[in-house]
Amino acid sequence: QVQLVESGGGLVQAGGSLRLSCAASGRTFSSSYIMGWFRQAPGKEREFVAAIGWSGGSTYNVDSVKGRFTISRDNAKNTVYLQMNSLKPEDTAVYYCAATLKSSALRSSNTYLFWGQGTQVTVSS
């Protein structure tokens, strides 16, 4: 099993920054897992934000966050990060970390096997 724990959410004003962290643990977890971030706003479906491969060389960002959000990972710490800059009120959502061994269809939540509990991000205008 793999456990994922997100942290770093909070309340921030528009234009501000936050860095989310996702710590992975578990007997079967390894750096081979592709890690993703999703978000879900009230009344909306869960939305793909970004994903990163084991080497850190592959990242995928949905158009709405390109140039503002950066995903990274530290395999030595089994941790993946989401640096969020220039935050907007529409970025308000619960942010989830997820893990998968599949290398395709990374924008689909169905691809991911393990999920964290989520961390709330609220951006005030």
N, C-alpha and C positions, 0 to 999 in steps of 0.2 A: 504494500500500500504506500501511497504518497500523500503527505499532508502539506498543504499550502496555507500560509498565514500572511495576510496583507497587513500593512501598516502605513501610516503617513498621511492619511486623509485628514480633512478638516474644513474649516471655513476660511475662505480667502476672498479678498476683493478682486474685482475684475482687473486684469492686467498683472496680477500677482503670479506666484509660482508655488508649486508643491512638488515633492518627490515621493512617490509611492515605492514601497518595498514589498517584495514577496519572498518570504523565506520558505524553502522547500526542505522537507525531511522525510525520512522513511527508508526502510531497508532496501527497497527496490529503486529508489531515486538515483539517477545518475545525470551527468552533464549531457547525455545523449538526448534528453528530453528537449523538445521545442517548447518554449514558454510563450504564452500569449496574455495580453490584457484585453478585457472586454469591459463594457460599461452598460448600465441600464438606468435610464431615467424613469421617473414615475409615469406609469401609463404607456410606456414604450417598450419595444422588444430589446433584448440584449444586443448590443452593437459591438462589432469587432473594432479594436483600436490599433493594436500592433502585435507583432510576433517576432521572436528572435531565435535563430538556430543555435546549435551547441557551440559554434565557434564565435558567435557574436557577429558574424559577417552577413547575416541575412535578416533584414527587418522589413516589415510591411506595415504601412500606416494608412489608415483610411483618410481620404482627401481632407476631411474637416480638421484633422490634427497635424497634417504635414507641415513641417517648419516650426511647429510649436512644441510637439511632444517628441521625446527621444527615449527609446527603449534600450536597455543595456543589461548585461548580466555579469556576475562574478562567480565563476564556477567553483572557485576555492571556498566560497562562502555559501554556495547553493542558493544564491539570491539573485533575483531579477528586479530591475528598477524601471520606473516610468517617471522621467523628468518632464514635468508639465510647466511650460512657460506661457506667458501672455494669455492667461486663463480668461475664459468668457463665461457669462451666465449659462449659456447652452452646454457647457461642459459639466454642469451639475448632474451628478449621477452616483450610483454605487459602482465602484470599480472592482472588477474581479480578476484575479490571476488564475491561469489555467495551464495545464501541462498535457502534452501529447507526444507520442513516438512517431506519429504520422507526419509526413513531410508535404502533403498536399491538402488542398481545401482548408487552409489555415484560417480563412476568414469565417468559417462556419463553426458555431459553438458545438455542433455535433461531433467535430473532429477531436475534441479534447476530452480526456478521460477523467482527469482530476481537476477539482475546483477549490478555490479558497472561499471563505465566508463573505468576503467583500469588505470594502472600506468606503465610507461616505465622503464624497467631495462636494462641497457646496461653494459656488462662486456667486458672490453678491454684486449687484450692479451699482 
